[in-house]
Amino acid sequence: MGSELVKPDHLDRKAVVYVRQSTPHQVINNQESLKLQYALSQRARELGWREVDIDVIDSDLGQSGAAAAHRKGFKDLVARVTLGEVGLILSMDVTRLARNCSDWYPLLDVCGHRRCLIADRDGIYDPGTPNGRLLLGLKGTISELELHTIKSRMTAGLLARAERGDLALQLPAGLVRDPSGVVTKDPNLEVQGRLLLLFETFLKVRTAAQVMRAFVGRGLALPRRDRHGDLRWQPATVSAVTAILKNPAYAGAFVYGRTWQKPSQIPGERPQKAPRRGTDWRIVVREKYPTYIDWETFEKIQAMLRDNRAEYQHIKSRGIPRDGAALLHGITYCGECGHKMAVRYKGGSQYVCNYLKIQRGAPECQNLRAAPIDAQVAAAFLEAVAPAEIDALSKARKTHLQSERALCYAEEQQVERLRYQAALAERQFNRADPDNRLVTGELERRWEAALSELRRAEEALTQRKMPKANEPLGVPHDVRAKVIALGNRLPALWENPATRRDHRKALLRCLIEKVVMRRCARDKAEVRIVWRGGATTELLVTLPVNAVAALPRHREMVERICTLTREGMHDDEIARILTQEGHHSPWEADKVLPITVQRIRLKRRLKVQHRQTRWPAVADHLTVTQLATRLGIPTKWIYVQLKRGSILTLREPSGRFLFPDNATSLQAIRSLRHHRVAKIDLREDHHEK
């Protein structure tokens, strides 16, 4: 196939030279291939096309031929062929046009329909003929197979190096690669100290946002790599802190495959990179780099980051304490969706997460009974302020002051770096030619900016260190005495009925920042108290349910009640045994009530033998009921006379009244009944008129 395929109607249309190189690296270094592609214009002239009818499309330089979605030049070529403007397409080979059959065959169809020729270095082809389409189809299939072969060969080599940990990935700030390829820590001590301080601060405050606030509050910058791989000091942000905390390189691990290609939802768009969940990475080689933290600490940090649910991103105002029954009003957050929980008093006080219901019409996330949660949180609060916790307070204060000193040391290192930068800018300005104002003006501006930044850092450091120069490590003795006195009095103040509920809430807020709660079972709730300062306390609270059938162990409890009832035990005894075995009634958190046993027993029609449940009989004495039966008088009349003091008789410590069972006492009571006497005393077996 050659020049004989060129017809006059082809010469009346344009000849297009398509130029493409796969990567920017090839565009820069493989200049000979580019020259050969541009030289195809000469071949078009030799085939009969005029200079003005020859166009060159080179807008796809540096683009891969694996897909046509992002190649504007290829799309423009197809559009011009479809409009019938092109009579000949010239390319070095078909791999320059497309390496994908799904792009290649539509082009052949359009060229065959519009009678457009395709030429490469081997010859000229007519896609409208069977032979031409066959050859071009084979070339396209071979091109696509060649691309897959090249990619598989390169991928295999890359994975082999990655499995050994020898793949030279870009290192994060704090790690550098020497000329021999060995990875070491950055020799800059400020970089090392800043990274160690970040990890220590996170383990203390437990959230990335708190770390960011601590660094921003001190004016401390973070070392980061720019897109060129150079070290830059940038202000601390939540994303920067999180990126450092999640990078396994600081734990000494080489990791490949932390992201995966997420298919695009829009047809034709490139797939997007998405991080893999957790630590489900493709290749992990431990102990490959020098470590800032050990692997166990790294896994602990990842667990803490996962445990920091969305509630930390939805902080709202706490609101003023109100006189409602719910003690945690305004400081409760949902452990499921992270939104702030409201209080509902209909049907008893409850903590309700209805944010999604209000905003999106979704069902309520969860609702929890407030009373049992309030009781355990209040107990944890009173335990935290007990005198036994003073030593823990002293230790916490020491730890806090040590952290403060570490932050001050980091600020001093930063000031030292800024002094060096200011001195360097001064030397550069002094070495410049004074007559070259274009250079000296810029150097002077840099010098002034460095001096201004240094001045701000020095003033902030001086102001922060002044009031804390002689601050003691422990708790002062006068403060300790006051805290102990308050701790001794606080339980009594808390239980005092005169203490208002809004005052109790204000006391809780002195130490508690927030309370995160999540229902983990039908009768259980996980409650996490976040104290001021970042410490947390985990509680498991038993919640009331509506029925016995809602209890997790209700079948076991019912079977146990039936068994014990058949053995002849009464309800109170059964309730005591079930309480010892860990059961509880629906509305009780830690015990089984006899009424619960009775209802279950009666529902299954189980009866127990009647027994005397009050007092045993006393010889030669009558009770109020027995006396009323003997004399045929109302029991109420006897109780009225006892209350008035008209009858004086023996009374046991349990409260039971006993009357002597003899003729004299019975006759005296009859006389009182018929108003013959005003008062009788049966303690000495005589009566008074």
Disulfide bonds with the S-S distance in Angstrom:
none
